[in-house]
Amino acid sequence: MLLWKIFYPLFIAHCLLKSTFAAMPPINWGEVIFYSFAAVTAIQIFYYTGFFGRLAFYKPKVKSKSQNHPVSVIICARDEDENLARNLPGVLVQSYPSTYEVVAINDNSLDDSKYILQELKKTFKSLHVVELTQEAVHISGKKYPLSIGIREAKHEVLLLTDADCVPSSEHWVTKMQDGYDENIEIVLGYGAYHKKKGMLNKLIRFETFHTALQYLSYALAGIPYMGVGRNLSYKKSLFFKSKGFSSINHIPSGDDDLFINKNATKNNTAVVIDPDAITRSIPKTTWKAWLRQKSRHYTTAKFYKPKHKFLLGLYFATQFIFYPLLVASIIFYDWRFALPVFGIRFIIQAIVLYKSMKKMGESDLWPWFIFFDIWMFFYYLIFAPALWRKPAKGW
């Protein structure tokens, strides 16, 4: 009797569910796939029109007056003798009408960096060299040398770049500091890569452009979430007000993106999008080196603010499943409906990417954009594990 009391209600529920599902029409999976594809496309179009279009059609505000702030350019280097010899003169010969200095931190280098810096200092009096001969305890990455460089800087406006970067023009300092006004504490710039032969170079440059398209567009939309240390500026007072990198010292990377994620707001952040304000680096020349570099960069994304992770995650997820759903819609539904939906996104994407790439000096990549867009599916497959991987120590 006890078993009957337990199983009888379950038997009745089973019969009711069975009769309910039997009365329902069969699911048309083709329609489910197509409507899912249409929804994903709508989300993608929202990102291109609501965010990326801000960069594509961006026009800097005309200032009633412009001020040349004293600037401290800060460069950290470890075993970068060749890069210092090649790129540092481009930073030291900037045409800047006001005061600026270059603070180079030689972080325990074992190569000839020390002697190259000594020779450059003989010619350029604006170069201030800081020699570090001891490692920081429990602080990995370049947060410690960068903190020392900021402490040694004489001026309020700090402009950061790397030893393997060279400004695209002698007006880089002028253009970047011009992003400041009364309320601005952070200025985001674009750190690109040199154009070389080969498909790997194009893929690296497109991925770099694609990342910049996002963080610059989000900043223009009032949702700044990161910057890149190859071309980044903020005020010295902001650094000390936020207690430097103390909250992220346990994370090897993040001296640029996590610092900005923590401190950037709608009102204190500006962007500079100008061909003269770009820095360029030498890209990796092997797949293995590039994969290692990108995997290290993505280990910090898990520490972003929840709203940033949501917006970025939704974009990545819809971009990842866009082409699989397109193919499935053509096969299992009707190509006459699927292709027009694809075409709308294609046209909007083509316009936004063309204008954005032109602004950022990457116009040669535009004819390849549909190939790169498909490639991003495989890119996410490769680098998704880095989001959960423990960050590696070191630079």
GULO-297174 format. One record per atom (N, C-alpha, C, O): residue in one letter; x, y, z. Coordinates in steps of 0.1 Angstrom, whole numbers, plus 2048, in hexadecimal, padded with zeros to 3 digits. Layout:
# residues N
AXYZ
...
//
This chain:
# residues 395
M8087F4800
M800800800
M80980D800
M8068177F9
L81480C808
L81D818808
L82381B7FA
L8248267F6
L8278107F4
L82D8117E6
L8238177DD
L82681F7D4
W8168127DE
W80C8177D5
W80A8267D7
W80882D7CD
K80A82B7E3
K8088397E6
K8148427E0
K81284D7DC
I81F83B7DF
I82B8437DA
I82B8437CB
I82D84D7C4
F8288377C4
F82A8367B6
F81D83A7AE
F81E83D7A2
Y81283A7B4
Y80583D7AD
Y80684C7A8
Y80384E79C
P8098557B0
P80A8637AB
P8148647A0
P81286C796
L82085D7A1
L82A85E796
L824858789
L82785D77F
F81C84D78B
F81684777F
F80C850778
F80C85176C
I804857780
I7FB86177B
I80286C774
I7FE870769
A80D87177A
A81587C774
A81B878767
A81B87F75D
H82086B766
H82586675A
H81B86574F
H81E869743
C80F861752
C805860748
C80186E743
C7FE86F737
L80087774C
L7FC885748
L80688B73E
L803891734
L81388A742
L81E88F73A
L81E88872C
L82088F722
K81C87B72C
K81C87471F
K811878716
K81387A70A
S80587A71C
S7FA87F714
S7FC88D70F
S7F8890704
T802895718
T8058A3714
T80E8A4708
T80C8AB6FE
F81A89D709
F82489D6FE
F81E8976F1
F82289B6E6
A81588D6F3
A8108866E7
A80788F6E0
A80688E6D4
A8008986E7
A7F78A26E1
A7FE8AD6DA
A7F88B46D2
M80B8B06DE
M8128BB6D8
M8178B76CA
M81B8AC6C8
P8188C16C1
P81D8BF6B4
P82C8BC6B5
P8338C16BE
P8328B46AC
P8408B16AC
P8488BE6AA
P8448C76A3
I8548BF6B0
I85D8CA6B0
I8638CB6A2
I8698C169D
N8628D769C
N8698D968F
N8778DE692
N8788EA694
W8808D5692
W88E8D9695
W8948E368B
W89D8EB68F
G8908E267F
G8948EC675
G8918FA679
G899903677
E8848FC67D
E880909682
E88890E68E
E88B91968F
V88A904697
V8919086A4
V89F90D6A0
V8A49176A6
I8A6906697
I8B390A693
I8B391768C
I8BB92068F
F8A9919683
F8A992667C
F8A6932685
F8AD93C684
Y89C93068E
Y89993B697
Y8A493E6A1
Y8A79496A5
S8AC9336A4
S8B89356AD
S8C293D6A5
S8C99466AB
F8C493A698
F8CD941690
F8C995068E
F8D295968F
A8BC95268D
A8B796068B
A8BA968698
A8BE974698
A8B89616A4
A8BA9686B1
A8C996B6B3
A8CC9766B7
V8D19626AF
V8E09646B1
V8E496F6A7
V8EC9786AB
T8DF96F69B
T8E297A692
T8DE988697
T8E5992696
A8D298869D
A8CD9956A3
A8D699A6AE
A8D99A66AF
I8DB9916B6
I8E59956C1
I8F299A6BB
I8F79A46BF
Q8F79936B0
Q9039986AA
Q9019A56A3
Q90A9AE6A4
I8F69A869D
I8F39B5697
I8F29BF6A2
I8F79CB6A0
F8ED9BC6AD
F8EC9C56B9
F8FA9CA6BC
F8FD9D66BF
Y9049C06BD
Y9129C46C1
Y9189CD6B6
Y91F9D66B9
Y9169CA6A9
Y91C9D169F
Y9169DF69E
Y91D9E969B
T9099E16A0
T9039EE69F
T9049F66AC
T906A026AC
G9029EF6B7
G9019F56C4
G90F9F86CA
G910A026D2
F9199F06C7
F9269F26CC
F9319F56C2
F936A006C1
F9339EC6B9
F93E9EE6AF
F93C9F96A5
F9469FF6A1
G9309FC6A3
G92DA0869A
G931A156A0
G934A1E699
R932A156AD
R937A226B4
R946A256B0
R949A306AE
L94EA1A6AE
L95BA1C6AA
L95CA1F69B
L963A28697
A954A18693
A954A19685
A951A28681
A957A2D677
F947A2E688
F942A3B684
F947A4668E
F941A5068F
Y951A42695
Y956A4B6A0
Y95DA5869A
Y965A57690
K959A6369F
K95FA7069C
K963A776A9
K95BA7A6B1
P970A796AB
P974A806B7
P96EA8D6B9
P96CA956AF
K96BA916C6
K965A9E6C8
K96FAA96C6
K97BAA76C9
V96BAB36C1
V974ABF6BF
V975AC66CC
V96BACB6D1
K981AC76D1
K983ACE6DE
K984ADD6DC
K98AAE26D2
S97FAE56E5
S980AF36E4
S98EAF86E7
S992B026E2
K995AF06F0
K9A3AF36F2
K9AAAE56F5
K9A4ADC6FA
S9B7AE56F1
S9BFAD96F3
S9CBADC6FC
S9D1AE76FA
Q9CEAD3705
Q9DAAD670E
Q9E4ACB70C
Q9E1ABF70A
N9F1ACF70C
N9FCAC570C
NA01AC271A
NA08ACA720
H9FCAB771F
HA00AB372D
HA0EAAD72D
HA12AA7724
PA16AB0738
PA22AA9739
PA20A9A73A
PA16A96741
VA28A92733
VA25A83732
VA31A7B736
VA3CA7E733
SA2EA7073D
SA39A66740
SA35A59739
SA2BA5373C
VA3EA5672F
VA3CA49728
VA44A3F730
VA4FA40733
IA3DA33732
IA43A2973A
IA44A1C732
IA3AA1772C
IA50A16732
IA53A0A72B
IA5AA00734
IA65A03739
CA559F4736
CA5B9EA73E
CA629E0734
CA5C9DD72A
AA6E9DB737
AA759D272E
AA7D9C8736
AA839CB740
RA7C9BC731
RA849B1737
RA8A9A972B
RA839A3723
DA979A972A
DA9E9A371F
DA999A7711
DA9599F709
EA989B4710
EA929BA703
EA9C9C26FC
EA999CD6F7
DAA99BE6FC
DAB49C76F7
DAB19CB6E8
DAB29D66E4
EAAD9C16E0
EAAB9C46D2
EA9F9CD6D0
EA9F9D66C8
NA949CA6D7
NA889D36D6
NA8B9E16DB
NA869EB6D5
LA939E26E6
LA969F06EB
LA9E9F86E0
LA9CA036DE
AAA89F16DA
AAB09F86D0
AAA89FB6C4
AAAAA066BD
RA9E9F36C0
RA969F56B4
RA8B9FF6B7
RA88A086AE
NA849FF6C2
NA78A066C4
NA78A126CD
NA71A1C6CB
LA81A126D7
LA81A1D6E1
LA85A2B6DA
LA7FA356DF
PA8DA2B6D0
PA90A396CA
PA83A3F6C4
PA81A4B6C4
GA7AA366BF
GA6DA3C6BA
GA64A426C5
GA5CA4B6C2
VA66A3E6D2
VA5FA446DD
VA67A516E1
VA60A5B6E5
LA74A516E0
LA7CA5C6E5
LA7CA686DC
LA80A736E0
VA78A666CF
VA79A716C5
VA6BA776C2
VA69A7C6B8
QA62A756CB
QA54A7A6C9
QA55A8A6C8
QA5CA916CF
SA4CA8F6BF
SA4BA9D6BD
SA40AA26C7
SA34AA26C3
YA44AA66D3
YA3BAAA6DD
YA3EAB86E2
YA49ABA6E7
PA35AC16E1
PA38ACF6E5
PA3AAD26F4
PA3FADC6F8
SA35AC86FC
SA36ACA70B
SA41AC0710
SA48ABA708
TA41ABF71D
TA4BAB7724
TA47AA8723
TA3BAA5726
YA50A9F720
YA4DA91722
YA5AA8A724
YA65A8E720
EA59A7F72C
EA64A7772F
EA61A6872C
EA56A6472A
VA6CA6072A
VA6AA52728
VA71A4A733
VA7DA4B735
VA69A4373B
VA6EA3B746
VA6FA2D741
VA65A2673F
AA7BA28740
AA7DA1A73C
AA82A12748
AA8CA1574F
IA7AA0774B
IA7D9FF757
IA849F2752
IA7D9EA74B
NA909F0755
NA989E4751
NA969D975C
NA9D9DA766
DA8D9D075A
DA8A9C7764
DA929BA764
DA8F9B075D
NA9D9BA76B
NAA69AE76D
NAAA9A875F
NAAA99B75E
SAAD9B0756
SAB19AA749
SABF9A4749
SAC79A8751
LAC0999742
LACD992741
LAD4994734
LADF98F732
DACE99C72B
DAD499F71E
DADB9AC71E
DADF9B1729
DADC9B3713
DAE39C0712
DADA9CC714
DADD9D7710
SACE9CA71A
SAC59D571B
SACB9E1723
SAC99ED71F
KAD29DE72D
KAD89E9736
KAE19F272D
KAE19FE72F
YAE99EC725
YAF39F471D
YAEC9FC712
YAF0A0770F
IAE29F670C
IADB9FD702
IAD4A09708
IAD4A14702
LACEA08714
LAC7A1371A
LAD2A1E71E
LACFA2A71D
QADDA19722
QAE8A23726
QAECA2B71A
QAEEA3771B
EAEDA2570E
EAF1A2C702
EAE6A356FE
EAE9A406F9
LADAA316FE
LACFA3A6FA
LACEA46704
LACAA516FF
KAD1A44710
KAD0A4F71A
KADAA5A717
KAD7A6571A
KAE5A56711
KAEFA6070D
KAEAA6A703
KAEEA76702
TAE1A656FA
TADBA6D6EF
TACFA746F3
TACCA7F6EF
FAC6A6D6FB
FAB9A726FE
FAB8A7570D
FAB7A6C715
KAB8A82710
KAB8A8671E
KAAAA83725
KAA9A83731
SAA0A8171D
SA92A7F722
SA91A70727
SA86A6D72D
LA9BA68724
LA9AA5A728
LA9EA58737
LAA9A5C73B
HA96A5273F
HA99A4F74D
HA98A4074F
HA8EA3974C
VAA4A3A752
VAA5A2C753
VAA5A27762
VAABA2D76A
VA9CA1D764
VA9BA17772
VAA0A09771
VA9AA01769
EAABA05778
EAB09F8778
EAAB9F0784
EAAD9F478F
LAA49E5781
LAA09DC78C
LAA89CF78C
LAAA9C9781
TAAE9CC797
TAB79C1798
TAB29B67A2
TAB99AC7A4
QAA69B87A7
QAA09AD7B0
QA929AB7AB
QA8B9B47A7
EA8D99E7AD
EA8099B7A9
EA7699E7B5
EA7A99E7C1
AA6A9A27B2
AA609A57BC
AA5B9987C1
AA5898F7B9
VA599977CE
VA5498B7D4
VA4598A7D3
VA3E9947D7
HA4097F7CE
HA3197D7CD
HA2A9867C4
HA1E9877C4
IA3298D7BB
IA2B9957B1
IA329917A3
IA3D9957A0
SA2A98A79B
SA2F98578F
SA2B98F783
SA23998786
GA3098C777
GA2D99576C
GA349A276D
GA3F9A3774
KA2F9AC766
KA369B9766
KA309C476F
KA329CF76E
KA279BF778
KA209C9781
KA2A9D178A
KA299DD78C
YA349C978F
YA3E9D0798
YA479DA790
YA479E5795
PA4D9D6785
PA559E077E
PA4D9EC779
PA519F7779
LA409E9775
LA389F4771
LA349FD77C
LA34A0977A
SA329F8788
SA2FA00794
SA3BA09797
SA39A1479B
IA47A03796
IA53A0B799
IA54A1678E
IA58A22792
GA51A13782
GA52A1D777
GA48A2977A
GA4BA34778
IA3CA2577E
IA32A2F781
IA36A3878D
IA34A4478D
RA3CA32797
RA41A397A3
RA4CA4379F
RA4DA4E7A4
EA54A3F795
EA60A47791
EA5BA52787
EA63A5C785
AA4FA51781
AA4BA5A777
AA49A6877D
AA44A69789
KA4DA72776
KA4CA8077B
KA3EA86779
KA3AA90780
HA37A8176F
HA2BA8876A
HA1EA8176D
HA1EA75770
EA13A8876D
EA06A82771
EA01A79766
E9FBA6F769
VA03A7D759
V9FEA7574E
VA08A6A74B
VA13A6D747
LA04A5E74C
LA0CA52749
LA08A4C73B
L9FCA4B739
LA12A49733
LA0FA43726
LA17A36725
LA23A36725
LA10A2B724
LA17A1E725
LA18A17717
LA0FA1870F
TA23A11715
TA25A08709
TA2F9FE70D
TA359FD718
DA329F5703
DA3C9EA706
DA499EC6FE
DA499F46F5
AA539E4702
AA609E66FB
AA5F9E16ED
AA679E56E4
DA569D86E9
DA559D36DC
DA4C9DC6D3
DA489D76C8
CA489E76D8
CA3E9F06D1
CA469FD6CC
CA4FA016D2
VA41A026C1
VA46A0E6BC
VA3AA176B8
VA31A126B2
PA3AA246BB
PA2FA2C6B7
PA2EA2D6A8
PA39A2D6A1
SA22A2F6A2
SA20A30694
SA24A3D68E
SA26A3F682
SA26A47697
SA2AA54693
SA31A5C69E
SA31A576AA
EA37A6769B
EA3DA6F6A5
EA33A776AD
EA37A7F6B6
HA26A766AA
HA1BA7D6B1
HA14A746BA
HA09A786BF
WA19A696BD
WA12A5F6C6
WA0FA656D4
WA04A646D9
VA19A6B6DA
VA17A716E8
VA0DA7C6E7
VA04A7D6F0
TA0EA846DD
TA04A906DB
T9F6A8B6DA
T9EDA906E1
K9F4A816D1
K9E6A7C6CF
K9E1A756DB
K9D5A776DF
M9E8A6D6E2
M9E3A656ED
M9E0A6E6F9
M9D5A6D6FF
Q9E9A786FC
Q9E6A81708
Q9DAA8A705
Q9D4A9070E
D9D7A8C6F8
D9CCA956F4
D9BFA8F6F7
D9B4A966F7
G9BEA836FB
G9B2A7C6FF
G9ADA8170D
G9A2A7F711
Y9B6A87714
Y9B2A8C722
Y9AAA99722
Y9ADAA2719
D9A1A9A72B
D99BAA672E
D998AA773D
D99FAA0744
E990AAF742
E98EAB1750
E98BAA5758
E990AA3763
N983A9C752
N97EA9075A
N985A83756
N983A7975D
I98CA8374C
I992A77746
I99FA7374F
I9A7A7B751
E99FA66752
E9AAA60759
E9B1A55752
E9BCA51755
I9AAA50748
I9AFA44740
I9ADA47731
I9A2A4B72D
V9B7A44729
V9B6A4571B
V9BBA38714
V9C6A34717
L9B2A3370C
L9B5A26706
L9B9A286F7
L9B3A306F0
G9C4A226F3
G9C9A226E6
G9C9A156DF
G9C5A0B6E5
Y9CEA146D3
Y9CEA086CB
Y9DCA036CA
Y9E5A0B6C4
G9DF9F76CE
G9EC9F16CC
G9EC9E66C2
G9E79DC6C4
A9F19E96B6
A9F09E16AA
A9FD9D96A8
AA069DA6B0
Y9FD9D169D
YA099CA69A
YA0E9CD68C
YA069D1683
HA1A9CC689
HA209CF67C
HA1A9C5672
HA189BA674
KA199CA665
KA149C265A
KA209BA655
KA2A9C0651
KA1E9AD654
KA289A464F
KA2199B645
KA1599B643
KA2999363D
KA24989634
KA1E97D63C
KA2397A647
GA15976636
GA1096A63B
GA0296B642
G9FE975646
M9FB960642
M9EE95F648
M9EE961657
M9E596665D
L9F995B65E
L9F995D66C
L9F996C670
L9F396F67A
NA01974669
NA0198266C
N9F398866B
N9EF990673
K9EC984660
K9DF98A65E
K9D598666A
K9CD98E66F
L9D697966E
L9CE974679
L9D197B686
L9C897F68D
I9DE97D689
I9E2984695
I9DD993695
I9D799869F
R9DE999689
R9DA9A7688
R9CB9A8689
R9C59B268F
F9C399F683
F9B599F684
F9B099D692
F9A79A4697
E9B6993699
E9B29916A7
E9B599D6B0
E9AD9A06B8
T9C09A46AD
T9C39B06B5
T9BA9BB6B2
T9B59C26BB
F9B69BD6A5
F9AC9C66A1
F99F9C36A7
F9989CC6AC
H99B9B76A7
H98E9B26AC
H98D9B56BB
H9829B96C0
T9989B36C2
T9989B66D1
T9969C56D3
T98F9C96DB
A99E9CD6CB
A99D9DC6CC
A98F9E16C8
A98A9EA6CE
L98A9DB6BE
L97C9DF6BA
L9729DE6C6
L96A9E66C7
Q9749D36CE
Q96B9D16D9
Q96E9DB6E5
Q9659E26E9
Y97B9DC6E9
Y97D9E46F5
Y97C9F36F2
Y9789FB6FB
L97F9F76E6
L97DA056E3
L96FA096E1
L96AA136E5
S967A006DB
S959A026D9
S951A026E6
S949A0A6E8
Y9559F96EF
Y94E9F86FC
Y951A05703
Y948A0B70A
A95DA0A702
A961A17709
A959A22703
A954A2B70B
L957A236F6
L94FA2D6F0
L940A2C6F4
L939A366F4
A93CA206F7
A92EA1E6FC
A92DA2070B
A922A1E710
G937A24712
G937A27720
G938A1B729
G935A1B734
I93EA10723
I940A0372A
I94F9FF728
I9519F4723
P959A0772D
P967A0372B
P96A9F7733
P9669F673F
Y9719ED72D
Y9759E1735
Y9839DD735
Y9879D573D
M98B9E272B
M9999DF72B
M9A19E8722
M99B9F071B
G9AE9E7723
G9B79EE71A
G9C39E5718
G9C49DB71F
V9CC9E970F
V9D89E170D
V9E49E9710
V9E59F570D
G9EE9E3717
G9FA9E971C
GA039EE711
GA0D9F6713
RA009EA704
RA099EF6F9
RA059FD6F6
RA0EA046EF
N9FAA026FA
N9F6A106F7
N9EBA14700
N9DFA136FD
L9EFA1970C
L9E5A1C717
L9EAA2771F
L9F6A29722
S9E1A30723
S9E5A3B72B
S9DBA3D737
S9CFA3B735
Y9E0A40742
Y9D8A4474E
Y9E0A4D757
Y9ECA4F755
K9D9A53760
K9DFA5D769
K9E6A56775
K9E1A4C77A
K9F0A5C779
K9F8A56784
K9F0A57791
K9F1A4E799
S9E8A61793
S9DFA6279F
S9D5A5779F
S9D2A527AA
L9D0A53794
L9C6A47793
L9CDA3B798
L9C7A3379F
F9D9A39793
F9E1A2D797
F9E2A2B7A6
F9E0A217AC
F9E6A367AD
F9E8A367BB
F9DBA367C3
F9DAA307CE
K9D1A3D7BD
K9C4A3D7C4
K9BEA2F7C4
K9B7A2C7CE
S9C0A277BA
S9BBA197BA
S9C5A0F7C0
S9C3A037BE
K9CFA147C6
K9D9A0C7CD
K9E1A037C3
K9E49F77C6
G9E3A097B7
G9EBA027AD
G9E59F47A9
G9DA9F37A6
F9EE9EA7A9
F9EA9DD7A5
F9E89D47B1
F9E89C77B0
S9E69DA7BD
S9E59D17C9
S9DA9C77C8
S9DC9BC7CE
S9CF9CA7C2
S9C49C17C2
S9C69B57B8
S9BF9AB7B8
I9D09B77AF
I9D29AD7A4
I9E09A87A4
I9E59A279A
N9E89AA7AF
N9F69A67AF
N9F79977AE
NA029927AA
H9ED9907B3
H9EE9817B3
H9EC97B7A5
H9ED96F7A3
I9E898479B
I9E597F78D
I9F1983785
I9F498F784
P9F897A77E
PA0497D776
PA0198876C
PA0A99176A
S9F6987764
S9F399175A
S9E999B760
S9E799B76C
G9E49A4757
G9DA9AD75B
G9DE9BB75F
G9D69C3764
D9EB9BE75D
D9F09CB761
D9E99D6758
D9E99E275B
D9E49D274D
D9DD9DB744
D9CD9D9744
D9C69E2749
D9C99CE740
D9BA9CC73F
D9B39CB74C
D9A89D174D
L9B89C4756
L9B29C4763
L9B29D176A
L9A99D4771
F9BD9D8769
F9BE9E676F
F9B39EF769
F9AC9F6771
I9B19EE75C
I9A79F7756
I9999F1759
I9909F975C
N9989E475A
N98B9DF75D
N9869E376B
N97A9E576D
K9909E5774
K98C9E9782
K9899F8783
K9819FC78A
N990A0077B
N990A0E77D
N989A17773
N986A22775
A987A11767
A980A1975C
A971A1A75E
A96BA11763
T96CA2675C
T95EA2975D
T95AA30750
T962A34747
K94DA3274F
K947A39744
K94CA48743
K94EA4D738
N94FA4E74E
N952A5C74E
N961A5F74F
N965A6A74C
N969A55752
N978A58754
N980A52749
N98CA5274A
T97AA4C73E
T981A45734
T97FA4B726
T973A4E723
A989A4D71E
A988A52711
A990A49707
A999A4170C
V98EA496FB
V995A426F1
V99CA4B6E7
V996A566E4
V9A7A476E1
V9ADA4F6D7
V9AFA466CB
V9B6A3B6CB
I9A8A496C0
I9A8A416B4
I9AEA4A6A9
I9A7A526A3
D9BAA486A6
D9C1A5169C
D9CDA49697
D9D4A4369E
P9D0A4A68A
P9DBA43684
P9E8A4668A
P9F2A3E68B
D9EAA5368F
D9F6A57695
D9F8A536A3
DA02A546A9
A9EDA4D6A9
A9EDA496B8
A9EEA3A6BA
A9ECA366C5
I9F1A336AF
I9F2A246B0
IA01A206B3
IA0AA276AF
TA02A166BB
TA0FA106BC
TA0FA026B5
TA059FC6B4
RA1B9FE6B0
RA1C9F16A9
RA279E96AF
RA329ED6B2
SA249DC6B0
SA2D9D26B5
SA309C86AA
SA299C66A0
IA3B9C06AD
IA3F9B56A4
IA379A96A8
IA389A56B3
PA2F9A469F
PA269986A3
PA2E98B6A4
PA3998A69F
KA289826AA
KA2E9746AB
KA2F96E69D
KA27971694
TA3996669B
TA3C96068E
TA3995268D
TA3A94C682
TA3594C698
TA3193D698
TA2493C69F
TA209436A8
WA1D93169B
WA1092F6A1
WA1192B6B0
WA099306B8
KA1C9246B3
KA1E9206C1
KA2092C6CA
KA1A92D6D5
AA289366C6
AA2B9426CE
AA1E94A6CF
AA1B9506DA
WA1694B6C5
WA0A9536C5
WA0094D6CE
W9F99546D6
L9FE9406CD
L9F59396D6
L9F893A6E4
L9EF93C6ED
RA0593A6E8
RA0993B6F5
RA0694A6FA
RA0294B705
QA099536F2
QA069616F5
Q9F79646F8
Q9F496A702
K9EF95F6EF
K9E19626F0
K9DB95A6FC
K9D295F703
S9DF94E6FE
S9DA94670A
S9DD94E717
S9D594D720
R9E9954718
R9ED95B724
R9E4967725
R9E096B731
H9E096E71A
H9D897A71B
H9CA977720
H9C497E728
Y9C496C71C
Y9B696971F
Y9B496372D
Y9A9962731
T9BF960734
T9BD95B742
T9B896674B
T9B4963756
T9B9973747
T9B497E750
T9A598174E
T99F988757
A99F97C743
A99197F740
A98797B74B
A97D98274E
K98B970752
K98296B75D
K981975769
K978974771
F98A97F76A
F98A988775
F983995771
F98299F779
Y97D996765
Y9759A2761
Y9699A476A
Y96499A770
K9639AF76A
K9569B2771
K94B9AA76A
K94C9A775E
P9419A5772
P93699C76C
P9309A2760
P92D99B756
K92D9AF760
K9269B5754
K92E9B4747
K9299B273C
H93B9B6749
H9449B573E
H9459A6739
H9459A472D
K94699D742
K94798F73E
K93A98B737
K93A98372E
F92E99073B
F92298D735
F922992727
F91E98A71D
L92599F725
L9259A5717
L92E99E70E
L92B99B702
L93B99B713
L94599570A
L941986708
L9429826FC
G93C980712
G938972710
G92C970706
G92C9666FF
L923979707
L9179786FE
L91C97A6EF
L9179736E6
Y9259846ED
Y92A9866E0
Y93297A6DB
Y9309766D0
F93B9756E3
F94396A6DF
F93B95D6DC
F93D9566D2
A93195B6E5
A92894F6E3
A9209506D6
A91F9466CE
T91A95B6D3
T91295D6C7
T91B95C6BA
T9179576B0
Q9279626BB
Q9309616B0
Q9359536AE
Q93694F6A2
F93794C6B8
F93B93E6B7
F9319356B0
F93592C6A8
I9249376B4
I91A92D6AE
I9139336A2
I90B92C69C
F91793F69D
F911945692
F91293C685
F90893967F
Y91E939681
Y920931675
Y91A923676
Y91591E66C
P91C91B681
P91690E682
P90790F680
P90190667A
L900919686
L8F291B685
L8EE91F676
L8E491B671
L8F7927670
L8F492A662
L8F491E659
L8EB91C651
V8FE91565B
V8FF909653
V8F3900656
V8ED8FA64D
A8F08FF663
A8E58F6667
A8D78FB661
A8CF8F365D
S8D6908661
S8C990E65C
S8C890C64D
S8BD909648
I8D390C646
I8D290A637
I8CF8FB635
I8C78F862C
I8D58F263D
I8D38E463A
I8C58DF63F
I8BE8D8638
F8C18E364B
F8B58DE652
F8A98E7651
F89E8E2654
Y8AA8F364C
Y89F8FC64A
Y89D90063C
Y8978F9634
D8A190C639
D8A091162B
D8AA91C628
D8AA92662F
W8B291A61E
W8BD92361B
W8B7931617
W8BE93B618
R8AB931612
R8A593D60D
R8A2947619
R8A0953617
F8A0941625
F89E949631
F8AC94C638
F8AE95763D
A8B4942638
A8C1943640
A8CA94D639
A8D0955641
L8CC94D62C
L8D6955626
L8D2964627
L8DC96C629
P8C6969626
P8C3977628
P8C697B636
P8CB987638
V8C3973640
V8C797764E
V8D697864F
V8DB982655
F8DE96F649
F8EC970649
F8F097D641
F8FA984646
G8EA980636
G8ED98B62E
G8EC999636
G8F49A2633
I8E299A63E
I8E09A6646
I8EC9A864F
I8F29B364F
R8F099E656
R8FC99F65F
R9089A2657
R9109AA65B
F90A99B64B
F91599D643
F9179AB63F
F9229B063F
I90C9B263A
I90D9BF635
I9119C9641
I91A9D163F
I90A9C764C
I90D9D0658
I91C9CE65C
I9239D765F
Q9209C165D
Q92D9BE661
Q9389C4658
Q9429C965C
A9359C364B
A93F9C8641
A9419D7642
A94C9DC641
I9369DE644
I9379ED645
I93E9F1652
I9479F9651
V93A9EA65D
V9419EE66A
V94F9EB66A
V9589F366E
L9539DF665
L9619DB665
L9699E365B
L9759E665E
Y9649E6650
Y96B9EF646
Y96F9FC64C
Y97AA0064B
K965A03652
K967A10657
K970A0F664
K979A18666
S96FA0566C
S977A04678
S986A00674
S98FA06679
M9889F766A
M9959F4666
M99C9FF65F
M9A8A01661
K995A07658
K99AA13652
K99FA1D65C
K9AAA2365B
K998A1F667
K99BA28672
K9A8A23679
K9B0A2B67D
M9AAA1667A
M9B4A10682
M9C0A0B67A
M9C8A0467F
G9C1A0F66D
G9CCA0B665
G9CD9FD661
G9D89F865F
E9C29F6661
E9C29E865D
E9B99E5651
E9B39DA650
S9B99EE648
S9B09ED63C
S9B39E0634
S9AA9DB62D
D9C09DC633
D9C39D062B
D9BD9C3630
D9BC9BA629
L9B89C363C
L9B19B8642
L9A39B663D
L99D9AB63E
W99D9C1639
W98E9C1636
W98A9B762B
W9809B062D
P9919B5620
P98D9AB616
P98C99D61C
P986994616
W99399B627
W99498D62D
W98A98C639
W98A98163F
F98199663B
F97A996648
F97098A649
F96F985654
I96A98563E
I961979640
I96996D643
I96496464B
F97596B63E
F97E960642
F981961650
F981957658
F98596D655
F98996F663
F97D96C66C
F97E967677
D971970668
D96596E670
D96295F672
D95F95B67D
I964957667
I963949668
I96E943671
I96C93A679
W97A94866F
W985943677
W983945686
W98893D68E
M97B94F68A
M979952698
M97294669F
M9749446AB
F96B93E698
F96593269E
F9709286A3
F96F9236AE
F97A92669B
F98591D69E
F98E9246A9
F99391D6B2
Y98F9316A8
Y9979396B2
Y9919376C0
Y9999356CA
Y9849386C1
Y97E9366CE
Y97F9276D3
Y9819256DF
L97F91E6CA
L9819106CE
L98F90E6D4
L9919076DE
I9999156CE
I9A79146D2
I9A991B6E0
I9B09156E8
F9A49276E2
F9A792F6ED
F99D92E6F9
F9A0934703
A9929286F7
A988927702
A98E92170E
A98B926719
P99691770E
P99C91171A
P9A491B722
P9A591972E
A9AA92571C
A9B292F723
A9AA93772D
A9B093C737
L99D93872B
L99493F734
L994939742
L99193F74C
W99692C743
W99692474F
W9A4920754
W9A591B75F
R9AE92274C
R9BB91E74F
R9C192775A
R9BF93375A
K9C9922763
K9D092A76C
K9DB932766
K9E392D75E
P9DC93F768
P9E5948762
P9F4943764
P9F7940770
A9FC94475A
AA0A94175C
AA1294C761
AA0E95875F
KA1C94A769
KA2495476F
KA2E959765
KA3195375C
GA32966768
GA3C96C75F
GA36975756
GA2A977755
WA3F97C74E
WA3B986744
WA3397F739
WA2E986730
//
